[in-house]
């Protein structure tokens, strides 16, 4: 009898095991399949580490989902199994499409703002889903299988009551095992340990550990306030770009003064027992300030019109179709290696980088978050102190991305659609009548806004355009329709021609601006600056390659662009071959206009100084005059093919980590208010939050151990 009872118990245990194992294996196959599909579509490659770690981190959620579906009565399990599959496929499929469109992943924070985004661009999102039908089909396959196989996966068996806790424990053990193995991977320039524990780079987290793990990590950071942007100590923490391999920073014997304010860091350190603030004070005090140079104050007293152009690209210019843009880009400063890296919140982050000289914090809207911070180096604030009329304009919704909060805080009178501009001011009558009103007209905006400031004695104007916005089709883009006849005979696909047509509107806007300035007698005294918020990600890599004439390198070449910096009194072009980016625009303008700022507190650098030059990308990749570092392969390649100086590369990787981390710390701690004794912060702000320190003191992290 005992033998019979024992055999019955074993049978029940085996039956319960099968009850949990079958759905767990199904979810393991589904998740792993969809993770690999996502990687292949988004990154177009797989590495051994990526395949192995993604599989390892897929096991715990598969076990838990198997427990959820197999640990309940069959009738509920057969509902839960397809429901969970649908949710998984929706999330991974949505991330795949989002990345194909924006070259970044959708963050949890952005989801909280999705009502605004969907309201503005819902129709475009639907169209993108239609265009990306192939990834959707691949993600739908597991959903269909979940419905057709659920009866075979979840069958009538006794409930596995005794196994539930052990099954959950097994999931926890595998998860801890995976984390433990990652923590042992500390070698290389940018180690897996650093990526998992500190970097907060969704692209790298997804590439190595999978989208579900990246989502879990971000949820953990949001819920518990874990800030992963951890500075790295070492030789690079005490200097700026002088550690960039192959470059030399300023000459210590230079007779030029430094862009450095009188900040008593020793006193700041003595006044606080906050270890994290102390570390910030120490790091900033040890940085090498950028020296002034022959161009310092060259534009002092002039007016400034500063434009961030939606989706602008060097390849949109042509001496015949866009003569104004061509002239401005070839007769002023000519920056031969200028880049506009793409950040997590596309246009908003592109603005933030360009106008603040700071790197956006991953996972949030940095410009929006800065709205309650003290921003003394913002050019609106700088010029308004000098008595200039400072205004900011945008030909789209005034409160989109909370610009109605951020831009006034940067020192501007802010005018946009719904706040000083009406639809009839910026939308052609025929588009208003048809209802196909997007995007509005940059030219019409310029005709409307220039009279608002052009007769001022001195003015500083910031302008964000919108006519170059995706989608690039005759059905969806009013500006593409408006200029179709000018591009229809070009030897490109219709999408590319529609993009070029949309950029024709920017040309007309610049032509109008120049004419109005000249008519008002202000052209000679006005500096024109223009750069892109980001490259035109509404084009696929294949379509962008059409314009290039060869297959584009999606890692670096895709982001190469043009910075226009022009003044009518420049008698000949000035060629600058330093590697630079949108991060460097604000300090460069501050130097040219002779403004007071502290270069130690800004992560970009004056391009015209003798600093080495460093282009930083959102995934910690970078470019210097000596070569380029690809964080996805953890390799530095010298331009001349020589062997890199590994110690110098490791120092530069640490420098990049520090600039990312301390940019986030400046934003989180409202550091300019502390360091520069700014006015008290307003209480009960909707942006108030608790800062959780991201780092511990110590030596340079082990991710910089040399191979």
KEBA-853151 format. One record per residue (C-alpha): residue in three letters; z, x, y. Coordinates in nm, 2 decimals. Layout:
residues N
  rogu       w       u       v
   ala       Z       X       Y
...
end
This chain:
residues 707
  rogu       w       u       v
   unk    0.00    0.00    0.00
   unk    0.09    0.28    0.24
   unk   -0.24    0.45    0.16
   unk   -0.42    0.12    0.24
   unk   -0.24    0.08    0.57
   unk   -0.30    0.44    0.66
   unk   -0.67    0.40    0.58
   unk   -0.69    0.08    0.79
   unk   -0.53    0.26    1.08
   unk   -0.78    0.54    1.06
   unk   -1.06    0.30    1.04
   unk   -0.93    0.11    1.35
   unk   -0.89    0.44    1.53
   unk   -1.25    0.55    1.44
   unk   -1.38    0.21    1.55
   unk   -1.19    0.24    1.88
   unk   -1.33    0.59    1.93
   unk   -1.68    0.46    1.88
   unk   -1.61    0.18    2.12
   unk   -1.54    0.44    2.39
   unk   -1.78    0.71    2.28
   unk   -2.10    0.50    2.29
   unk   -2.08    0.39    2.66
   unk   -1.95    0.73    2.76
   unk   -2.25    0.90    2.60
   unk   -2.48    0.65    2.76
   unk   -2.34    0.72    3.11
   unk   -2.35    1.10    3.04
   unk   -2.72    1.07    2.97
   unk   -2.78    0.84    3.27
   unk   -2.59    1.05    3.52
   unk   -2.72    1.38    3.40
   unk   -3.08    1.25    3.40
   unk   -3.05    1.11    3.75
   unk   -2.88    1.42    3.88
   unk   -3.16    1.63    3.75
   unk   -3.42    1.40    3.89
   unk   -3.25    1.42    4.23
   unk   -3.25    1.80    4.22
   unk   -3.61    1.83    4.12
   unk   -3.73    1.59    4.38
   unk   -3.51    1.72    4.66
   unk   -3.49    2.09    4.58
   unk   -3.80    2.12    4.36
   unk   -3.62    2.37    4.14
   unk   -3.33    2.41    3.90
   unk   -3.11    2.71    3.83
   unk   -2.91    2.79    3.52
   unk   -2.58    2.76    3.72
   unk   -2.70    2.43    3.87
   unk   -2.79    2.28    3.53
   unk   -2.47    2.40    3.35
   unk   -2.22    2.31    3.62
   unk   -2.38    1.97    3.69
   unk   -2.35    1.89    3.32
   unk   -1.99    2.00    3.31
   unk   -1.90    1.79    3.61
   unk   -2.09    1.49    3.48
   unk   -1.87    1.46    3.17
   unk   -1.55    1.33    3.35
   unk   -1.72    1.04    3.53
   unk   -1.91    0.96    3.21
   unk   -1.58    0.94    3.02
   unk   -1.41    0.73    3.28
   unk   -1.71    0.49    3.30
   unk   -1.71    0.47    2.92
   unk   -1.34    0.39    2.93
   unk   -1.40    0.12    3.20
   unk   -1.68   -0.05    3.00
   unk   -1.55    0.01    2.64
   unk   -1.18   -0.05    2.70
   unk   -1.22   -0.41    2.79
   unk   -1.33   -0.72    2.59
   unk   -1.70   -0.69    2.50
   unk   -1.81   -0.98    2.72
   unk   -1.68   -0.80    3.02
   unk   -1.80   -0.46    2.91
   unk   -2.16   -0.59    2.88
   unk   -2.14   -0.70    3.24
   unk   -1.98   -0.38    3.37
   unk   -2.22   -0.15    3.19
   unk   -2.54   -0.26    3.37
   unk   -2.34   -0.31    3.69
   unk   -2.21    0.05    3.69
   unk   -2.56    0.17    3.61
   unk   -2.71   -0.02    3.90
   unk   -2.45    0.13    4.14
   unk   -2.51    0.48    4.01
   unk   -2.89    0.44    4.04
   unk   -2.86    0.29    4.39
   unk   -2.64    0.57    4.52
   unk   -2.84    0.86    4.37
   unk   -3.17    0.69    4.44
   unk   -3.07    0.63    4.80
   unk   -2.96    0.99    4.84
   unk   -3.29    1.11    4.70
   unk   -3.50    0.90    4.95
   unk   -3.27    0.99    5.24
   unk   -3.31    1.36    5.16
   unk   -3.69    1.34    5.13
   unk   -3.69    1.17    5.48
   unk   -3.42    1.37    5.67
   unk   -3.38    1.69    5.47
   unk   -3.01    1.61    5.45
   unk   -2.79    1.38    5.24
   unk   -2.62    1.06    5.36
   unk   -2.25    1.12    5.43
   unk   -1.96    0.88    5.39
   unk   -1.91    0.89    5.77
   unk   -2.27    0.79    5.84
   unk   -2.22    0.49    5.60
   unk   -1.95    0.36    5.83
   unk   -2.21    0.36    6.11
   unk   -2.49    0.21    5.90
   unk   -2.49   -0.12    6.07
   unk   -2.61    0.04    6.39
   unk   -2.87    0.25    6.22
   unk   -3.00   -0.03    6.00
   unk   -3.02   -0.26    6.31
   unk   -3.23   -0.01    6.49
   unk   -3.44    0.13    6.21
   unk   -3.41   -0.11    5.92
   unk   -3.78   -0.18    5.90
   unk   -3.86    0.19    5.88
   unk   -3.61    0.23    5.60
   unk   -3.78   -0.05    5.40
   unk   -4.12    0.12    5.46
   unk   -3.98    0.46    5.34
   unk   -3.85    0.29    5.02
   unk   -4.21    0.16    4.96
   unk   -4.35    0.51    5.02
   unk   -4.10    0.67    4.79
   unk   -4.18    0.44    4.49
   unk   -4.19    0.72    4.24
   unk   -3.83    0.83    4.27
   unk   -3.73    0.47    4.27
   unk   -3.92    0.41    3.94
   unk   -3.74    0.71    3.79
   unk   -3.40    0.57    3.89
   unk   -3.48    0.22    3.77
   unk   -3.54    0.33    3.41
   unk   -3.17    0.37    3.33
   unk   -3.10    0.03    3.48
   unk   -3.36   -0.14    3.26
   unk   -3.21    0.05    2.96
   unk   -2.86   -0.06    3.04
   unk   -2.97   -0.43    3.02
   unk   -3.18   -0.39    2.71
   unk   -2.93   -0.17    2.52
   unk   -2.59   -0.31    2.62
   unk   -2.55   -0.51    2.30
   unk   -2.61   -0.20    2.09
   unk   -2.39    0.02    2.31
   unk   -2.10   -0.22    2.33
   unk   -2.04   -0.39    2.00
   unk   -1.75   -0.60    1.85
   unk   -1.47   -0.36    1.76
   unk   -1.10   -0.37    1.79
   unk   -0.98   -0.27    2.14
   unk   -0.90    0.11    2.15
   unk   -0.56    0.06    2.31
   unk   -0.41    0.37    2.18
   unk   -0.71    0.58    2.29
   unk   -0.73    0.48    2.65
   unk   -0.47    0.72    2.79
   unk   -0.60    1.00    2.58
   unk   -0.96    0.93    2.69
   unk   -0.86    0.94    3.05
   unk   -0.66    1.26    2.98
   unk   -0.97    1.41    2.83
   unk   -1.17    1.33    3.14
   unk   -0.90    1.50    3.35
   unk   -0.89    1.81    3.13
   unk   -1.27    1.86    3.15
   unk   -1.25    1.81    3.53
   unk   -0.98    2.07    3.56
   unk   -1.17    2.30    3.32
   unk   -1.47    2.28    3.54
   unk   -1.27    2.35    3.85
   unk   -1.11    2.64    3.68
   unk   -1.44    2.80    3.58
   unk   -1.57    2.75    3.94
   unk   -1.26    2.92    4.08
   unk   -1.34    3.22    3.87
   unk   -1.69    3.25    4.02
   unk   -1.61    3.46    4.32
   unk   -1.88    3.71    4.33
   unk   -2.19    3.73    4.55
   unk   -2.23    3.68    4.92
   unk   -2.17    3.31    4.91
   unk   -1.98    3.24    4.59
   unk   -1.96    2.91    4.39
   unk   -1.58    2.92    4.46
   unk   -1.64    2.92    4.83
   unk   -1.90    2.65    4.81
   unk   -1.66    2.43    4.61
   unk   -1.34    2.49    4.80
   unk   -1.44    2.56    5.16
   unk   -1.80    2.53    5.27
   unk   -1.85    2.15    5.31
   unk   -2.23    2.19    5.28
   unk   -2.36    1.88    5.10
   unk   -2.68    2.05    5.01
   unk   -2.52    2.34    4.83
   unk   -2.25    2.11    4.67
   unk   -2.52    1.88    4.54
   unk   -2.74    2.16    4.42
   unk   -2.47    2.33    4.22
   unk   -2.23    2.06    4.11
   unk   -2.43    1.73    4.14
   unk   -2.43    1.44    4.38
   unk   -2.14    1.25    4.22
   unk   -1.92    1.56    4.26
   unk   -2.04    1.61    4.62
   unk   -1.95    1.24    4.69
   unk   -1.61    1.28    4.52
   unk   -1.54    1.60    4.73
   unk   -1.64    1.43    5.05
   unk   -1.43    1.12    4.98
   unk   -1.13    1.35    4.91
   unk   -1.19    1.52    5.24
   unk   -1.21    1.19    5.43
   unk   -0.91    1.03    5.26
   unk   -0.67    1.33    5.27
   unk   -0.80    1.51    5.58
   unk   -0.89    1.83    5.39
   unk   -1.10    2.04    5.62
   unk   -1.29    2.29    5.42
   unk   -1.45    2.49    5.70
   unk   -1.24    2.80    5.64
   unk   -1.30    3.12    5.85
   unk   -1.35    3.45    5.68
   unk   -1.16    3.75    5.79
   unk   -1.31    4.10    5.79
   unk   -1.50    4.33    6.01
   unk   -1.72    4.05    6.14
   unk   -1.43    3.84    6.27
   unk   -1.37    4.08    6.56
   unk   -1.72    4.09    6.69
   unk   -2.02    3.88    6.75
   unk   -2.37    3.96    6.63
   unk   -2.31    4.33    6.63
   unk   -2.25    4.31    6.26
   unk   -2.60    4.16    6.19
   unk   -2.77    4.41    5.96
   unk   -3.02    4.63    6.13
   unk   -2.92    4.52    6.48
   unk   -2.71    4.66    6.75
   unk   -2.53    4.46    7.00
   unk   -2.46    4.55    7.36
   unk   -2.42    4.91    7.48
   unk   -2.06    4.98    7.55
   unk   -2.16    5.20    7.84
   unk   -2.35    4.91    8.01
   unk   -2.29    4.87    8.38
   unk   -2.33    4.49    8.35
   unk   -2.02    4.27    8.37
   unk   -1.93    4.05    8.07
   unk   -1.97    3.68    8.04
   unk   -1.59    3.65    7.99
   unk   -1.33    3.45    8.17
   unk   -0.98    3.55    8.25
   unk   -0.80    3.40    7.95
   unk   -0.46    3.54    7.86
   unk   -0.48    3.50    7.48
   unk   -0.15    3.70    7.44
   unk    0.03    3.43    7.65
   unk   -0.14    3.15    7.46
   unk   -0.02    3.31    7.13
   unk    0.33    3.34    7.27
   unk    0.34    2.98    7.38
   unk    0.28    2.83    7.04
   unk    0.42    2.85    6.69
   unk    0.11    2.67    6.55
   unk   -0.02    2.93    6.30
   unk   -0.37    2.78    6.31
   unk   -0.39    2.79    6.69
   unk   -0.26    3.15    6.68
   unk   -0.54    3.25    6.44
   unk   -0.79    3.08    6.67
   unk   -0.66    3.27    6.98
   unk   -0.67    3.59    6.79
   unk   -1.03    3.55    6.67
   unk   -1.17    3.45    7.00
   unk   -0.98    3.73    7.18
   unk   -1.13    3.99    6.94
   unk   -1.49    3.87    6.98
   unk   -1.73    4.09    7.19
   unk   -1.84    3.90    7.50
   unk   -2.21    3.90    7.58
   unk   -2.29    4.13    7.88
   unk   -2.48    4.01    8.18
   unk   -2.84    4.14    8.21
   unk   -3.13    4.18    8.44
   unk   -3.20    3.80    8.41
   unk   -2.84    3.70    8.51
   unk   -2.86    3.46    8.80
   unk   -3.24    3.48    8.82
   unk   -3.27    3.10    8.86
   unk   -2.95    3.05    9.06
   unk   -2.99    2.77    9.32
   unk   -3.29    2.62    9.15
   unk   -3.31    2.27    9.01
   unk   -3.32    2.22    8.63
   unk   -3.49    1.96    8.42
   unk   -3.39    2.00    8.06
   unk   -3.57    1.80    7.79
   unk   -3.49    1.76    7.42
   unk   -3.81    1.62    7.27
   unk   -3.81    1.40    6.97
   unk   -3.98    1.55    6.67
   unk   -4.16    1.81    6.89
   unk   -4.33    2.10    6.71
   unk   -4.54    2.40    6.81
   unk   -4.82    2.26    6.59
   unk   -4.84    1.95    6.82
   unk   -4.97    2.16    7.10
   unk   -5.33    2.24    7.18
   unk   -5.49    2.39    7.49
   unk   -5.73    2.10    7.52
   unk   -5.54    1.80    7.41
   unk   -5.20    1.90    7.56
   unk   -5.28    2.13    7.85
   unk   -4.95    2.08    8.03
   unk   -4.74    2.16    7.73
   unk   -4.96    2.46    7.65
   unk   -4.94    2.59    8.00
   unk   -4.56    2.56    8.01
   unk   -4.52    2.73    7.67
   unk   -4.75    3.02    7.75
   unk   -4.69    3.10    8.11
   unk   -4.31    3.12    8.13
   unk   -4.08    3.28    7.87
   unk   -4.25    3.30    7.54
   unk   -4.00    3.31    7.25
   unk   -4.19    3.43    6.95
   unk   -3.92    3.36    6.69
   unk   -3.75    3.04    6.79
   unk   -3.61    2.79    6.54
   unk   -3.48    2.44    6.55
   unk   -3.26    2.41    6.23
   unk   -3.19    2.07    6.10
   unk   -2.83    1.95    6.09
   unk   -2.66    1.66    5.92
   unk   -2.71    1.39    6.19
   unk   -3.06    1.49    6.29
   unk   -3.12    1.39    6.65
   unk   -2.76    1.37    6.76
   unk   -2.66    1.70    6.60
   unk   -2.98    1.85    6.74
   unk   -2.87    1.75    7.09
   unk   -2.52    1.87    7.03
   unk   -2.63    2.22    6.92
   unk   -2.87    2.25    7.21
   unk   -2.64    2.13    7.48
   unk   -2.31    2.28    7.37
   unk   -2.40    2.61    7.19
   unk   -2.17    2.49    6.91
   unk   -2.25    2.42    6.54
   unk   -2.19    2.05    6.44
   unk   -1.91    1.98    6.20
   unk   -2.04    1.85    5.87
   unk   -1.98    1.49    5.78
   unk   -1.92    1.34    6.12
   unk   -2.10    1.27    6.45
   unk   -1.99    1.58    6.64
   unk   -2.14    1.46    6.98
   unk   -1.95    1.13    6.95
   unk   -1.63    1.31    6.85
   unk   -1.66    1.54    7.15
   unk   -1.65    1.24    7.39
   unk   -1.27    1.28    7.45
   unk   -1.27    1.66    7.46
   unk   -1.27    1.88    7.76
   unk   -1.63    2.03    7.78
   unk   -1.63    2.26    8.09
   unk   -1.93    2.46    7.98
   unk   -2.16    2.16    7.95
   unk   -2.43    2.21    8.21
   unk   -2.37    1.86    8.36
   unk   -2.02    1.95    8.44
   unk   -2.11    2.30    8.55
   unk   -2.38    2.19    8.79
   unk   -2.19    1.89    8.93
   unk   -1.92    2.13    9.04
   unk   -2.19    2.31    9.24
   unk   -2.28    1.99    9.42
   unk   -2.59    1.90    9.22
   unk   -2.69    1.55    9.13
   unk   -2.65    1.55    8.75
   unk   -2.82    1.28    8.55
   unk   -2.91    1.22    8.18
   unk   -3.19    0.99    8.06
   unk   -3.30    0.84    7.73
   unk   -3.58    0.59    7.66
   unk   -3.39    0.42    7.38
   unk   -3.07    0.22    7.33
   unk   -2.80    0.35    7.57
   unk   -2.51    0.34    7.31
   unk   -2.71    0.47    7.01
   unk   -2.50    0.75    6.85
   unk   -2.23    0.67    7.12
   unk   -2.43    0.85    7.39
   unk   -2.28    0.62    7.64
   unk   -1.95    0.81    7.57
   unk   -2.07    1.16    7.50
   unk   -2.31    1.21    7.79
   unk   -2.09    1.10    8.08
   unk   -1.82    1.33    7.93
   unk   -2.08    1.61    7.96
   unk   -2.10    1.55    8.33
   unk   -2.40    1.32    8.37
   unk   -2.48    0.98    8.52
   unk   -2.63    0.83    8.21
   unk   -2.93    0.60    8.23
   unk   -3.09    0.45    7.91
   unk   -3.23    0.13    7.77
   unk   -2.97   -0.14    7.85
   unk   -2.80    0.08    8.11
   unk   -3.04    0.13    8.41
   unk   -3.36    0.09    8.21
   unk   -3.51   -0.23    8.09
   unk   -3.77   -0.29    7.82
   unk   -4.05   -0.35    8.07
   unk   -3.97   -0.01    8.23
   unk   -4.05    0.19    7.92
   unk   -4.26   -0.03    7.69
   unk   -4.63   -0.11    7.76
   unk   -4.71   -0.48    7.83
   unk   -4.93   -0.51    7.53
   unk   -4.66   -0.39    7.30
   unk   -4.41   -0.62    7.46
   unk   -4.64   -0.91    7.39
   unk   -4.72   -0.81    7.03
   unk   -4.35   -0.74    6.95
   unk   -4.45   -0.39    6.81
   unk   -4.24   -0.21    7.07
   unk   -4.12    0.11    6.90
   unk   -4.12    0.38    7.01
   unk   -4.11    0.33    7.39
   unk   -4.32    0.53    7.62
   unk   -4.20    0.87    7.75
   unk   -4.46    0.86    8.02
   unk   -4.34    0.53    8.15
   unk   -3.98    0.66    8.14
   unk   -4.08    0.96    8.35
   unk   -4.26    0.74    8.60
   unk   -3.94    0.53    8.63
   unk   -3.67    0.80    8.64
   unk   -3.81    1.09    8.85
   unk   -3.79    0.89    9.17
   unk   -3.41    0.85    9.10
   unk   -3.35    1.22    9.15
   unk   -3.65    1.40    9.29
   unk   -3.55    1.35    9.66
   unk   -3.20    1.50    9.61
   unk   -3.13    1.83    9.77
   unk   -3.04    1.97    9.43
   unk   -3.06    1.81    9.09
   unk   -2.99    1.90    8.73
   unk   -3.14    1.65    8.48
   unk   -3.11    1.62    8.10
   unk   -3.36    1.40    7.92
   unk   -3.40    1.30    7.55
   unk   -3.74    1.16    7.46
   unk   -3.83    0.91    7.18
   unk   -4.21    0.87    7.17
   unk   -4.24    1.13    6.89
   unk   -4.02    0.94    6.66
   unk   -4.13    0.85    6.30
   unk   -4.28    0.66    6.13
   unk   -4.63    0.80    6.19
   unk   -4.86    0.52    6.12
   unk   -5.08    0.28    6.32
   unk   -4.88   -0.02    6.19
   unk   -4.54    0.11    6.29
   unk   -4.58    0.35    6.58
   unk   -4.68    0.21    6.92
   unk   -4.75    0.56    7.06
   unk   -4.98    0.65    6.77
   unk   -5.18    0.34    6.84
   unk   -5.19    0.41    7.21
   unk   -5.35    0.76    7.16
   unk   -5.54    0.71    6.83
   unk   -5.88    0.75    6.99
   unk   -5.78    1.10    7.11
   unk   -5.70    1.22    6.76
   unk   -5.90    1.01    6.52
   unk   -6.17    1.27    6.46
   unk   -5.94    1.56    6.38
   unk   -5.96    1.70    6.03
   unk   -5.62    1.57    5.91
   unk   -5.48    1.29    5.71
   unk   -5.40    0.97    5.90
   unk   -5.03    1.03    5.90
   unk   -5.07    1.37    6.06
   unk   -5.31    1.23    6.31
   unk   -5.06    0.96    6.40
   unk   -4.80    1.23    6.45
   unk   -5.02    1.42    6.69
   unk   -5.10    1.10    6.87
   unk   -4.74    1.02    6.92
   unk   -4.69    1.37    7.07
   unk   -4.97    1.30    7.32
   unk   -4.73    1.07    7.49
   unk   -4.49    1.37    7.55
   unk   -4.79    1.55    7.71
   unk   -4.85    1.26    7.95
   unk   -4.48    1.25    8.03
   unk   -4.48    1.62    8.12
   unk   -4.80    1.58    8.32
   unk   -4.64    1.30    8.52
   unk   -4.32    1.50    8.57
   unk   -4.51    1.80    8.70
   unk   -4.72    1.59    8.94
   unk   -4.42    1.40    9.08
   unk   -4.23    1.73    9.13
   unk   -4.53    1.88    9.31
   unk   -4.58    1.57    9.53
   unk   -4.22    1.58    9.63
   unk   -4.24    1.96    9.71
   unk   -3.99    2.04    9.44
   unk   -4.20    2.21    9.17
   unk   -4.15    2.56    9.30
   unk   -3.78    2.52    9.30
   unk   -3.75    2.36    8.96
   unk   -3.70    2.51    8.61
   unk   -3.85    2.32    8.32
   unk   -3.69    2.36    7.97
   unk   -3.80    2.18    7.66
   unk   -3.72    2.22    7.29
   unk   -3.72    1.99    6.99
   unk   -3.42    1.80    6.85
   unk   -3.56    1.88    6.50
   unk   -3.89    1.95    6.33
   unk   -4.10    1.63    6.26
   unk   -3.93    1.54    5.93
   unk   -4.14    1.22    5.93
   unk   -4.41    1.44    5.78
   unk   -4.39    1.55    5.42
   unk   -4.41    1.92    5.35
   unk   -4.76    1.87    5.23
   unk   -4.86    1.70    5.56
   unk   -4.69    1.97    5.76
   unk   -4.89    2.22    5.57
   unk   -5.21    2.05    5.69
   unk   -5.12    2.15    6.04
   unk   -5.02    2.50    5.94
   unk   -5.33    2.57    5.74
   unk   -5.13    2.69    5.44
   unk   -4.85    2.58    5.23
   unk   -4.53    2.57    5.43
   unk   -4.22    2.76    5.33
   unk   -3.96    2.47    5.33
   unk   -3.66    2.71    5.36
   unk   -3.73    2.88    5.69
   unk   -4.09    2.84    5.82
   unk   -4.05    2.46    5.84
   unk   -3.80    2.50    6.12
   unk   -4.00    2.76    6.33
   unk   -4.07    2.60    6.67
   unk   -4.12    2.65    7.04
   unk   -3.88    2.68    7.33
   unk   -4.03    2.61    7.67
   unk   -3.86    2.79    7.96
   unk   -4.08    2.79    8.27
   unk   -4.05    2.83    8.64
   unk   -4.34    2.81    8.88
   unk   -4.24    3.14    9.05
   unk   -4.29    3.34    8.73
   unk   -4.60    3.55    8.80
   unk   -4.66    3.64    8.43
   unk   -4.53    3.54    8.09
   unk   -4.22    3.72    7.95
   unk   -4.24    3.78    7.58
   unk   -3.91    3.77    7.38
   unk   -3.93    3.87    7.01
   unk   -3.56    3.82    6.93
   unk   -3.48    3.58    6.65
   unk   -3.31    3.28    6.82
   unk   -3.25    2.91    6.78
   unk   -3.15    2.59    6.96
   unk   -2.79    2.71    6.94
   unk   -2.88    2.98    7.20
   unk   -3.04    2.76    7.46
   unk   -2.72    2.66    7.65
   unk   -2.58    3.01    7.70
   unk   -2.92    3.14    7.79
   unk   -2.95    2.88    8.07
   unk   -2.59    2.95    8.18
   unk   -2.69    3.32    8.22
   unk   -3.01    3.24    8.41
   unk   -2.84    3.01    8.65
   unk   -2.55    3.24    8.71
   unk   -2.29    3.00    8.58
   unk   -1.94    3.10    8.48
   unk   -1.87    3.07    8.11
   unk   -1.70    3.26    7.83
   unk   -1.94    3.38    7.57
   unk   -1.66    3.44    7.32
   unk   -1.60    3.06    7.30
   unk   -1.96    2.97    7.23
   unk   -2.14    3.02    6.90
   unk   -2.49    3.07    7.04
   unk   -2.58    3.37    7.25
   unk   -2.79    3.44    7.56
   unk   -3.13    3.51    7.41
   unk   -3.22    3.75    7.70
   unk   -2.91    3.97    7.64
   unk   -2.92    4.27    7.41
   unk   -2.72    4.10    7.14
   unk   -2.88    4.13    6.79
   unk   -3.00    3.77    6.74
   unk   -2.89    3.54    6.46
   unk   -3.04    3.21    6.35
   unk   -2.79    3.00    6.15
   unk   -2.89    2.71    5.92
   unk   -2.68    2.42    5.81
   unk   -2.65    2.56    5.45
   unk   -2.53    2.90    5.57
   unk   -2.87    3.06    5.53
   unk   -2.96    3.28    5.83
   unk   -3.23    3.50    5.98
   unk   -3.19    3.83    6.17
   unk   -3.44    4.09    6.29
   unk   -3.37    4.28    5.97
   unk   -3.44    4.00    5.72
   unk   -3.33    3.67    5.60
   unk   -3.06    3.53    5.37
   unk   -3.12    3.23    5.15
   unk   -2.79    3.07    5.05
   unk   -2.94    2.87    4.77
   unk   -3.04    3.19    4.59
   unk   -2.76    3.40    4.74
   unk   -3.02    3.67    4.83
   unk   -3.09    3.87    5.14
   unk   -3.45    3.99    5.18
   unk   -3.55    4.27    5.43
   unk   -3.86    4.21    5.63
   unk   -3.99    4.56    5.53
   unk   -3.91    4.51    5.16
   unk   -3.64    4.78    5.16
   unk   -3.30    4.75    4.99
   unk   -3.05    4.56    5.21
   unk   -2.72    4.71    5.32
   unk   -2.49    4.49    5.11
   unk   -2.18    4.55    5.31
   unk   -2.36    4.46    5.63
   unk   -2.50    4.14    5.47
   unk   -2.16    4.04    5.35
   unk   -2.02    4.09    5.70
   unk   -2.29    3.87    5.84
   unk   -2.23    3.60    5.58
   unk   -1.86    3.61    5.69
   unk   -1.97    3.59    6.05
   unk   -2.18    3.28    5.98
   unk   -1.88    3.13    5.80
   unk   -1.66    3.20    6.10
   unk   -1.90    3.05    6.35
   unk   -1.93    2.73    6.15
   unk   -1.55    2.71    6.10
   unk   -1.45    2.79    6.45
   unk   -1.71    2.55    6.59
   unk   -1.54    2.28    6.39
   unk   -1.20    2.40    6.51
   unk   -1.31    2.39    6.87
   unk   -1.41    2.03    6.82
   unk   -1.11    1.92    6.62
   unk   -0.85    2.09    6.83
   unk   -1.01    2.02    7.17
   unk   -0.97    2.39    7.21
   unk   -1.14    2.43    7.55
   unk   -0.86    2.22    7.69
   unk   -0.60    2.45    7.54
   unk   -0.76    2.78    7.62
   unk   -0.88    2.70    7.97
   unk   -0.58    2.48    8.07
   unk   -0.79    2.17    8.11
   unk   -0.66    1.84    8.23
   unk   -0.43    1.64    8.00
   unk   -0.61    1.44    7.73
   unk   -0.60    1.06    7.77
   unk   -0.36    0.89    7.53
   unk   -0.46    0.62    7.29
   unk   -0.81    0.74    7.26
   unk   -1.02    0.58    7.00
   unk   -1.12    0.93    6.90
   unk   -0.76    1.06    6.85
   unk   -0.70    1.20    6.51
   unk   -0.48    1.45    6.32
   unk   -0.63    1.79    6.27
   unk   -0.56    1.95    5.93
   unk   -0.58    2.33    5.95
   unk   -0.87    2.46    5.74
   unk   -0.76    2.81    5.66
   unk   -0.50    3.05    5.55
   unk   -0.45    3.40    5.69
   unk   -0.55    3.69    5.49
   unk   -0.84    3.93    5.42
   unk   -1.20    3.84    5.39
   unk   -1.24    3.59    5.11
   unk   -1.35    3.71    4.77
   unk   -1.69    3.54    4.80
   unk   -1.79    3.85    4.99
   unk   -1.72    4.08    4.69
   unk   -2.04    4.28    4.66
   unk   -2.25    4.26    4.34
end
